[in-house]
Amino acid sequence: MLSTSRSRTARTAAGLLAGGLVLAPLAACTSQNVSCSTSSCTATLSGDGASAKIFGTTVEFGGVQDGRATLGVGDANVSCAEGESVAAGPLSVTCTSVTDDAVEVTASLN
């Protein structure tokens, strides 16, 4: 009976660990201004210098000029207009909404 109990405990622990590993990427991209699903995160960045950590990569808002948002994504600098997607470092970033002082981005791993 003791070996059955240990075996069951080991299986339960393994299942909990596996579940935790699956959730780890989500926890890595969740903060006040970031909402994540299993494959992407959406962040609203408002104000010069606003930033969010998405899948371990810092995305920083640099401002908007002529309808294009400037973003720092890790070590790369990119810009995008509303509806446009760009690849930067490990992320594919879509500017889903661009206003005069904010951008909403959806990012996923490349």
C-alpha positions as CSV (number, residue, x, y, z in Angstrom):
1,M,0.0,0.0,0.0
2,L,2.9,2.4,0.8
3,S,4.4,2.0,-2.7
4,T,1.0,2.8,-4.3
5,S,0.7,5.9,-2.2
6,R,4.2,7.1,-3.2
7,S,3.6,6.3,-6.8
8,R,0.3,8.3,-6.8
9,T,2.1,11.2,-5.0
10,A,4.9,11.2,-7.6
11,R,2.3,11.2,-10.4
12,T,0.4,14.1,-8.8
13,A,3.7,16.1,-8.3
14,A,4.8,15.5,-11.9
15,G,1.4,16.7,-13.1
16,L,1.5,19.8,-11.0
17,L,5.1,20.5,-12.2
18,A,4.1,20.0,-15.8
19,G,1.1,22.3,-15.4
20,G,3.4,24.9,-13.8
21,L,5.8,24.7,-16.7
22,V,3.0,25.3,-19.2
23,L,1.8,28.4,-17.3
24,A,5.3,29.8,-16.9
25,P,5.3,31.7,-20.2
26,L,2.0,33.3,-19.3
27,A,3.3,34.5,-16.0
28,A,6.3,36.0,-17.6
29,C,4.2,38.4,-19.7
30,T,1.5,39.3,-17.3
31,S,1.6,42.7,-15.6
32,Q,-0.8,45.7,-15.1
33,N,-0.8,46.7,-18.8
34,V,-0.4,43.3,-20.4
35,S,-2.9,40.5,-21.0
36,C,-1.8,37.1,-22.3
37,S,-3.3,34.0,-23.9
38,T,-1.3,30.9,-24.6
39,S,0.3,32.2,-27.8
40,S,0.2,36.0,-27.6
41,C,0.1,39.0,-25.4
42,T,-1.6,42.4,-25.8
43,A,-0.3,45.5,-24.1
44,T,-1.4,49.1,-24.1
45,L,1.6,51.5,-23.8
46,S,0.7,55.1,-23.0
47,G,3.1,58.0,-22.5
48,D,6.7,58.3,-23.7
49,G,8.9,55.6,-22.1
50,A,6.1,53.3,-21.1
51,S,7.1,49.7,-21.2
52,A,6.0,46.1,-20.8
53,K,7.8,42.8,-20.5
54,I,6.3,40.3,-23.0
55,F,7.7,36.7,-23.2
56,G,10.8,37.9,-21.5
57,T,11.4,40.8,-23.9
58,T,11.0,44.5,-23.0
59,V,8.7,46.4,-25.3
60,E,9.1,50.2,-24.9
61,F,7.0,53.0,-26.3
62,G,8.9,55.8,-27.9
63,G,6.0,58.0,-29.2
64,V,3.9,58.5,-32.3
65,Q,4.8,60.6,-35.3
66,D,2.8,60.8,-38.5
67,G,0.5,57.9,-37.3
68,R,3.5,55.5,-36.7
69,A,4.4,54.3,-33.2
70,T,8.0,53.9,-32.4
71,L,8.9,50.9,-30.3
72,G,12.0,49.5,-28.7
73,V,11.7,45.7,-28.7
74,G,14.7,44.2,-26.9
75,D,17.7,45.7,-28.7
76,A,15.8,46.6,-31.8
77,N,14.0,49.8,-32.7
78,V,11.0,49.5,-35.0
79,S,7.9,51.6,-36.0
80,C,4.5,50.5,-37.2
81,A,1.2,52.1,-38.2
82,E,-2.2,50.8,-37.0
83,G,-2.7,47.3,-38.3
84,E,0.9,46.8,-39.4
85,S,3.1,43.9,-38.1
86,V,6.8,43.9,-37.7
87,A,9.3,41.3,-36.6
88,A,11.8,42.4,-33.9
89,G,14.1,40.1,-32.1
90,P,12.2,37.1,-30.8
91,L,8.8,38.8,-31.2
92,S,6.3,39.5,-34.0
93,V,4.5,42.7,-33.0
94,T,1.3,44.1,-34.5
95,C,0.2,47.6,-33.7
96,T,-3.5,47.0,-33.3
97,S,-4.3,50.6,-32.3
98,V,-2.2,53.8,-32.6
99,T,-3.3,57.2,-31.1
100,D,-1.5,60.4,-30.6
101,D,0.0,59.3,-27.2
102,A,-0.6,55.5,-27.0
103,V,-0.2,52.3,-28.8
104,E,-1.8,48.9,-28.3
105,V,0.3,46.0,-29.5
106,T,-0.2,42.3,-29.8
107,A,3.0,40.3,-29.7
108,S,3.8,36.6,-30.2
109,L,7.0,34.7,-30.4
110,N,8.6,34.4,-33.8
